[in-house]
Amino acid sequence: MLKVKEGDLDKLGLLFERYNKRLYHFFYRLTHRRDLSEDLVQGVFERILKYRNTYTNSGSFATWIFQIARNLQADHYSQNSPCEQADRDIEWEKLEGDNIIFEKEQQQEQELELLQQAINQLSDTKKETLILSRFEGFRYKEIAEIMGCSESAVKVRIFRALQELEVQMKELKRNGYD
């Protein structure tokens, strides 16, 4: 942050990478709205840029950035719906349920990202066959026509691709992508 304060604005991207997920989770737990949470995260970094000269390095940067986040969220509600903020009651049971749903969605996103990485490691032929079958919904006979091979060759390619995919997924998880 000190480099950003001195004018090295490229370092703001690094700060964004480090803090955007934490800020998003913070805002999501408060608002239960993805779009608003994303907008508020962007707003935090706009304010960091605007108020970078006020950063004193006297405490934790995380404390400073979350103070900006709290102020931004309060400003948002005071400007956009002053009555809504005053009337809003926190339903703790709902928040816990939403948190579980959010964590499950995040885990599914990570699994999909992992799957995409594993698919990308397959040979082009296996990747194309698998995508045509599993993601595009083509039948084996149609895939055989598309790829200019026999239906049995398609079955073998899919079988081998799925086996290799399973190995790749395990390898990626073992290497810390879970």
C-alpha positions as CSV (number, residue, x, y, z in Angstrom):
1,M,0.0,0.0,0.0
2,L,2.9,2.3,0.7
3,K,4.0,1.9,-3.0
4,V,0.4,2.8,-4.1
5,K,0.5,5.8,-1.9
6,E,3.8,6.9,-3.5
7,G,2.2,6.6,-6.9
8,D,3.0,3.1,-8.1
9,L,-0.6,2.4,-9.1
10,D,0.3,-1.0,-10.6
11,K,0.6,-2.4,-7.0
12,L,-3.2,-1.7,-6.6
13,G,-3.8,-4.8,-8.8
14,L,-1.8,-6.9,-6.3
15,L,-3.8,-5.6,-3.5
16,F,-7.0,-6.4,-5.4
17,E,-5.8,-10.0,-5.9
18,R,-5.1,-10.4,-2.2
19,Y,-8.3,-8.8,-0.8
20,N,-11.1,-9.0,-3.4
21,K,-12.4,-12.4,-2.3
22,R,-12.4,-11.5,1.4
23,L,-14.2,-8.2,0.7
24,Y,-16.7,-10.0,-1.6
25,H,-17.5,-12.5,1.2
26,F,-17.9,-9.7,3.7
27,F,-20.3,-7.8,1.4
28,Y,-22.2,-10.9,0.4
29,R,-22.8,-11.8,4.0
30,L,-24.2,-8.3,4.6
31,T,-26.2,-7.9,1.4
32,H,-27.0,-11.4,0.1
33,R,-26.6,-10.0,-3.4
34,R,-23.8,-10.9,-5.7
35,D,-24.1,-8.0,-8.0
36,L,-24.1,-5.5,-5.2
37,S,-21.2,-7.2,-3.5
38,E,-19.2,-7.1,-6.6
39,D,-20.0,-3.4,-7.1
40,L,-19.0,-2.6,-3.5
41,V,-15.7,-4.4,-3.8
42,Q,-14.9,-2.2,-6.9
43,G,-16.0,0.8,-4.8
44,V,-13.5,-0.1,-2.1
45,F,-10.6,-0.1,-4.6
46,E,-11.8,3.2,-6.1
47,R,-11.8,4.7,-2.6
48,I,-8.3,3.2,-1.9
49,L,-7.1,5.0,-5.0
50,K,-8.9,8.2,-4.1
51,Y,-7.8,8.3,-0.4
52,R,-4.4,6.6,-0.8
53,N,-2.7,9.7,0.7
54,T,-4.5,9.1,4.0
55,Y,-2.9,5.7,4.6
56,T,-0.5,6.0,7.5
57,N,0.8,2.5,7.9
58,S,0.2,2.9,11.7
59,G,-1.9,-0.3,11.9
60,S,-2.8,-3.3,9.9
61,F,-3.6,-2.7,6.2
62,A,-6.5,-5.3,6.4
63,T,-8.0,-3.2,9.2
64,W,-7.8,0.0,7.1
65,I,-9.3,-1.7,4.0
66,F,-12.2,-3.2,5.9
67,Q,-12.9,0.1,7.5
68,I,-13.2,1.6,4.0
69,A,-15.5,-1.4,3.2
70,R,-17.7,-0.7,6.2
71,N,-17.9,3.0,5.4
72,L,-18.7,2.3,1.8
73,Q,-21.5,-0.2,2.7
74,A,-23.0,2.3,5.2
75,D,-22.8,5.1,2.6
76,H,-24.5,2.8,0.0
77,Y,-27.4,2.2,2.3
78,S,-27.8,5.7,3.5
79,Q,-27.8,7.0,-0.1
80,N,-29.9,4.3,-1.7
81,S,-32.4,3.2,0.9
82,P,-32.2,4.9,4.2
83,C,-35.5,3.3,5.4
84,E,-34.3,-0.1,4.4
85,Q,-31.2,0.0,6.6
86,A,-33.2,1.2,9.6
87,D,-36.0,-1.4,9.2
88,R,-33.7,-4.3,8.4
89,D,-33.6,-7.0,11.1
90,I,-30.8,-9.6,11.0
91,E,-32.1,-13.1,10.7
92,W,-29.2,-15.1,12.1
93,E,-30.6,-18.5,11.1
94,K,-31.0,-17.3,7.5
95,L,-27.5,-15.9,7.5
96,E,-26.1,-19.3,8.6
97,G,-28.1,-21.0,5.9
98,D,-27.0,-18.5,3.3
99,N,-23.4,-19.0,4.4
100,I,-23.7,-22.8,3.9
101,I,-25.2,-22.3,0.5
102,F,-22.5,-19.8,-0.4
103,E,-19.7,-22.2,0.7
104,K,-21.3,-25.0,-1.4
105,E,-21.5,-22.7,-4.4
106,Q,-17.9,-21.7,-4.0
107,Q,-16.9,-25.4,-3.7
108,Q,-18.8,-26.2,-6.9
109,E,-17.0,-23.3,-8.7
110,Q,-13.7,-24.6,-7.5
111,E,-14.6,-28.2,-8.7
112,L,-15.6,-26.8,-12.1
113,E,-12.3,-24.9,-12.3
114,L,-10.4,-28.0,-11.4
115,L,-12.4,-30.0,-14.0
116,Q,-11.6,-27.5,-16.7
117,Q,-7.9,-27.7,-15.8
118,A,-8.0,-31.5,-16.0
119,I,-9.8,-31.4,-19.3
120,N,-7.3,-29.0,-20.7
121,Q,-4.6,-31.5,-20.0
122,L,-6.2,-34.2,-22.2
123,S,-5.1,-34.7,-25.8
124,D,-7.0,-32.8,-28.3
125,T,-8.8,-35.9,-29.6
126,K,-9.9,-37.0,-26.1
127,K,-10.9,-33.5,-25.2
128,E,-13.0,-33.0,-28.3
129,T,-14.7,-36.4,-27.9
130,L,-15.5,-35.8,-24.2
131,I,-16.8,-32.3,-24.8
132,L,-19.0,-33.4,-27.7
133,S,-20.4,-36.2,-25.6
134,R,-20.7,-34.8,-22.1
135,F,-21.1,-31.1,-22.6
136,E,-22.7,-30.8,-26.1
137,G,-24.9,-33.9,-25.7
138,F,-24.1,-35.6,-29.0
139,R,-24.7,-39.4,-29.3
140,Y,-21.8,-41.7,-30.0
141,K,-23.0,-42.2,-33.6
142,E,-23.1,-38.4,-34.2
143,I,-19.6,-38.0,-32.7
144,A,-18.3,-40.7,-35.0
145,E,-19.7,-38.8,-38.0
146,I,-18.2,-35.5,-36.7
147,M,-14.8,-37.0,-36.0
148,G,-14.7,-39.4,-39.0
149,C,-14.2,-42.6,-37.0
150,S,-16.3,-45.6,-35.9
151,E,-18.8,-45.6,-33.1
152,S,-16.7,-48.1,-31.2
153,A,-13.7,-45.8,-31.5
154,V,-15.7,-43.0,-29.9
155,K,-16.7,-45.3,-27.0
156,V,-13.0,-46.2,-26.4
157,R,-11.9,-42.6,-26.6
158,I,-14.6,-41.5,-24.1
159,F,-13.7,-44.4,-21.8
160,R,-10.0,-43.5,-21.9
161,A,-10.7,-39.8,-21.6
162,L,-12.8,-40.3,-18.4
163,Q,-10.1,-42.6,-16.9
164,E,-7.4,-40.0,-17.7
165,L,-9.6,-37.2,-16.4
166,E,-10.0,-39.0,-13.1
167,V,-6.2,-39.4,-12.8
168,Q,-5.7,-35.7,-13.7
169,M,-8.3,-34.6,-11.1
170,K,-6.6,-36.6,-8.4
171,E,-3.2,-35.2,-9.4
172,L,-4.4,-31.6,-9.4
173,K,-6.0,-32.1,-6.0
174,R,-2.8,-33.7,-4.6
175,N,-0.9,-30.7,-5.9
176,G,-2.9,-28.2,-3.9
177,Y,-5.7,-27.2,-6.3
178,D,-8.5,-28.3,-4.0
